[in-house]
Amino acid sequence: MDLHAEDPDRQTTREAPSQDRGRPAIPRPVPCNDAHGRVLPITPEEQARNARAIAAFIERMKTLPDEDPPGAWEEAMRDLDAHRPHRKLFEGLY
């Protein structure tokens, strides 16, 4: 979780781990709005592809464990408080 630098005064961050896992990017139609700002309709093929992608994503979500790793919430609260020393939100909860 600790994506920020250890020194709260520094403005640098470490890059978050990629969640891509080697899947190809879904092509995005450009532009999706016409000159008047109206949303352009999608084709039945695009709608079917999007439905399949959503169904596949839900199936992947079903395989994830329901429980967070031990200490994940405590680490998140501690990390947030470390970056807000002037006004801690979770002090005493971890």
C-alpha positions as CSV (number, residue, x, y, z in Angstrom):
1,M,0.0,0.0,0.0
2,D,2.6,2.5,0.9
3,L,3.0,4.1,-2.5
4,H,4.2,7.5,-1.3
5,A,7.7,8.4,-0.3
6,E,8.6,8.0,3.3
7,D,9.1,11.7,3.7
8,P,5.7,13.4,3.8
9,D,7.2,16.7,2.6
10,R,8.6,15.2,-0.7
11,Q,6.3,15.2,-3.7
12,T,7.5,12.0,-5.3
13,T,5.6,8.8,-5.5
14,R,6.5,5.3,-6.5
15,E,4.6,3.8,-9.4
16,A,1.7,1.6,-8.4
17,P,1.9,-2.0,-9.6
18,S,0.3,-2.6,-12.9
19,Q,-3.1,-4.4,-12.8
20,D,-3.0,-5.1,-16.5
21,R,-1.6,-8.7,-16.2
22,G,-0.9,-8.9,-19.9
23,R,-4.4,-8.5,-21.2
24,P,-4.8,-6.5,-24.4
25,A,-6.4,-3.1,-24.1
26,I,-10.0,-2.8,-25.3
27,P,-10.1,-0.5,-28.3
28,R,-11.9,2.7,-27.5
29,P,-13.9,4.4,-30.3
30,V,-12.7,7.9,-30.7
31,P,-14.5,10.2,-30.6
32,C,-17.6,8.8,-28.7
33,N,-19.5,12.1,-28.9
34,D,-20.5,14.0,-32.0
35,A,-19.8,17.7,-32.7
36,H,-22.9,18.6,-30.6
37,G,-21.8,16.6,-27.6
38,R,-24.3,13.8,-28.1
39,V,-23.2,10.3,-27.4
40,L,-22.8,8.3,-30.6
41,P,-24.6,4.9,-30.7
42,I,-22.6,1.8,-30.5
43,T,-23.1,-1.1,-32.9
44,P,-24.6,-4.4,-31.7
45,E,-21.1,-6.0,-32.2
46,E,-19.6,-3.4,-29.8
47,Q,-22.4,-4.0,-27.3
48,A,-21.9,-7.8,-27.5
49,R,-18.1,-7.4,-27.0
50,N,-18.6,-5.1,-24.1
51,A,-21.1,-7.5,-22.5
52,R,-18.6,-10.4,-22.9
53,A,-15.9,-8.3,-21.3
54,I,-18.1,-7.4,-18.4
55,A,-19.1,-11.0,-17.9
56,A,-15.5,-12.1,-18.0
57,F,-14.5,-9.5,-15.5
58,I,-17.3,-10.6,-13.1
59,E,-16.1,-14.2,-13.4
60,R,-12.6,-13.1,-12.5
61,M,-14.0,-11.1,-9.5
62,K,-15.8,-14.3,-8.3
63,T,-12.5,-16.1,-8.0
64,L,-11.0,-13.4,-5.7
65,P,-11.1,-14.2,-1.9
66,D,-13.7,-12.4,0.1
67,E,-11.3,-11.5,2.9
68,D,-8.6,-8.9,2.9
69,P,-5.1,-10.0,3.8
70,P,-4.4,-9.8,7.6
71,G,-3.4,-6.2,8.5
72,A,-4.3,-4.6,5.2
73,W,-6.8,-2.1,6.8
74,E,-4.5,-1.3,9.6
75,E,-1.6,-0.6,7.2
76,A,-3.9,1.6,5.1
77,M,-5.0,3.6,8.1
78,R,-1.5,4.0,9.4
79,D,-0.3,5.1,5.9
80,L,-3.0,7.7,5.6
81,D,-2.3,9.0,9.1
82,A,1.5,9.2,8.3
83,H,0.7,11.6,5.4
84,R,-1.6,13.7,7.6
85,P,0.4,14.4,10.8
86,H,-1.4,17.6,11.4
87,R,-4.8,15.9,11.4
88,K,-4.8,12.1,11.9
89,L,-8.0,10.4,10.9
90,F,-7.5,6.9,12.3
91,E,-5.3,7.4,15.4
92,G,-6.1,4.7,18.0
93,L,-7.9,2.4,15.5
94,Y,-4.8,0.5,14.5
